[in-house]
Amino acid sequence: MRRQIALVAVVALVALAGCGGVLTDGGATDSPDDGSANESEPDQAPTLESVAYPDGYDRDGISNASRALSTHDAAISEAAGYELSATMRVDSGDETQELVMTSTVDNEAGTEFSTLELSGSVAVYRAADGSTYTRIDDGSNVQYESSQPDSYARLTMSQFESSIADANLSATSVSREGSTTLITYSGDAGIELVVDTEGRIHSLTIEEGDVRADFAFDYGSVTVEEPDWLDKAKNETAA
């Protein structure tokens, strides 16, 4: 039960903190179709033998989990933006709980918006000046909270280091998605990780006992709109 609570707390905190440690694809796009591309053979995905493994990874697995996740985390400040979706299911006896989280981060504008749905709902908006406003709806009451820039902290993917390091992962396939080469790692405890050759994690699945968590990242420029409850949150939390 402690493990269930801990994992649920991790996802909740990730949602509330904006979930750092996510990378963009550096603005990479597919080559424009100007007709010339049709004159040559399409690029083929490399093989497990020929692919360029990112720092911390090799064919036999993740050789240095700390380095692999640190590389991923370090690039968050350089990301244009991203969208993250995550679900967690916890089966406890006759009851199954599902937590759903989304997060949109515009690093160019310095804004973020995250939502979390469980028995109630939580929404968090971070303004360009770093001020953060939270709306909490427990189904019966709605309340607002605010925090200042110096109290804002973003979690990182490094929180999963132990799980990934102990999962006995190995590279199982290489694929191409547009101009991005993806390497899939599978291992013990139902863990599967998909990473590109720059070390950017695209998806992560962790299944342990009666807990399953799925994370999917979509990279690129995004726009974060102010929520319609922001003015009310400012008024109710004003000193």
N, C-alpha and C positions, 0 to 999 in steps of 0.2 A: 504493500500500500504506500509506503514511503516513496518508492520509485515512481509510482503513478502520480502522486502529488508533486514530486519534483519535476517530472516531465511536463505536467500540465502547467506548473508555475513557469517553467522555462519558456514555453510558447506564449503564455500570457505576458510575460515580461518582454519578450521579443516584440510582441505587438505594441505594447505600451511605450517601448523605448525606440521604436522605429526600425528595429532589426538591422543593425549594422553588419558589416562583413559581407555585403553583397556587391558584386562587381557588375560593370557593364561590359559590353563587347567592344568598348573603345570606339564606338561609332562605326564599326565595320558593317558594310552593307554588301549585298550581292552586286556583281558587276552589271551595269545597265545593259539592257538588251537593245543594242544599236545595230544588230544584224551581223556584226563581225564575230560575235561569240558563237553563232551557229556554224561558222566555218571551221571551228576547231572542236576537238573532242572535249566533252565535259570533264572537269577535274574529277579524279577518282579519289575516294577516301584512302588514306594510307592504311597500312596494316598494323597489327600489334607490334610487328618487328620494326617497321620503318617510321612510325609516328614519333614526333618530337614530344617527349613527356615533359610536363611542366615541373617546376621546382618542387621537390618533395615527393614526387611520384616516379614509379617505374613500372615495368610490365608485371613484376611480381607483387606489386601492391603499393601502398603508401609508405615509402621508406622513411619519411620524416613527417609525421602528422603535424607537429608544431610548425614546421617550416611551411608545409602545404597550406594550412589554414591561416597562418600569419600573412602569407603572400596574398591570399584571397582577401583577408580583412584590410590589409594596408591600402588596397586600391580603392576603397570605398570613397575616399575624399576626392578621387579623380573621376569618379563615375558621373556621367551626365544625368542619369536617373535610372530608376528601375521600379518594377512592380513585383511584389512578393505575394504569393498565396500559400496558405498552409492549413492543413486539417490535422486534428488529432482525435483518435478514438480510444477510449478507455472502457474495456469490458470488465465490470465488477459484479460478478454474480448474475443476477437477473436484469441488471441495468447497464445500458451502454450510454456513455456520455460522448458527445462530439463537440469539439471546439473548432471554430472556423475563424481564421484570421486573414486579413488583407493589409497590405501596406504599400503606399505609393510615396516615393521619395524623389524630389526634384533637387538635386545637389546644385544645379546651376542657379536656382532661385533661393536655395536654402530653406525650402519648405517641405513638410512631410504630413501625411495623413494616414492614420491606421485605424482599423476597426477590429473588434473581437466580439464574437458571439458565443455564449455558452448558455447559462440559464438566464442571463440578462445580456446587456450589451455595453461595450465600452468603445468610445471613439476618442482619438487623440489628434490634435492639430498642433503642429509646430510652425510658428511664424518665422519669417526671414530674420528677425532680430533675435531668435532663439527662445522667445517666450513660448511656453507650451500650455495648451488648454485641453482639459479632459472633460468629456461628458459621460456620466455613468447612469445607466437606466437599469434598475433591477426589476422592472416590470410593474412596479407600484409607484416608485418615486424616481425623479431625475435630479441629479445634483451635478455641480460643476466644480472643478478644481483648476488651479493654475500654478505654474512654477516658473522661476526665472532662469535665464540662460545658464548661469553658473551651476545650477542644480541638475541640468539635463545631462544624462549619460546614455550612451548607445551601447547595447550589447554586441557581441561579436560571434562569429561562427566558431571561434576557438573554444567555446563552451562544450563543443562536441568532440574535442580532441581525444579524450579517453575512450569514448565509444568507437570512434573511427580507428584509433591505434590498436584496439583490442579485437577488431572485427575480422582479422585475417583476410583482408581484401586482396583481390587480384584483378588485373585488367581482363575483361571478357570480350569486349568488342570496341570497334572504332567506327564512327559514322560521320557523315557530313551534313550539316544543316546550313544551307546557304553557303557563306564563305567561312563558316566556323567548323572546325574539326572537334568532335566530341569523343571522349573516352569514357566508357562505362566500367565501373568497378563494382564487383559483387563480393559478398563475404558472409561471415557468420552473423547470427542474430538478426537476420533479415535486413541487413543494411545494404543499400545500393546508392552509389554516388556517381553522378555524371559531371565531368569537368572538361573544360576546353584546354587547348594547348598553352594558353596563357595562365592557367591556374584558376580560372573563374568557375565556380561551382554553378551548375545550371539546375540541378535537382538533387535532393537528398531524401531517402526513405530510411527510417529507423523503425524496426519492429522488434519488440522485446517483450516476451510474455503476452500480457493482455493489453499492451500499449502499442499503437502504431501512429507514427507521425510522418507526414509527407510535406515537403517544401518544394516549391517550384518558383524559379526566378525568370523574369522577362526583362531584358535589358534594353535601354535606349532612352531617348528624351521623353519626358513626361511633363504633364502640367498638374499641379495640385491646386484645386479650387478651395477657397475659404468655405467652411461649412456654414449652413444657414443658421446654426445656433451660436456662432462665434460672438456676435454682439451681446447676446444674453449672457454668455459665459464671462465676457469681460465685465459686464455690469455687476454680475453676482459675485465675482471674485475680486472686485476692486477694493483696494485697501481703504 
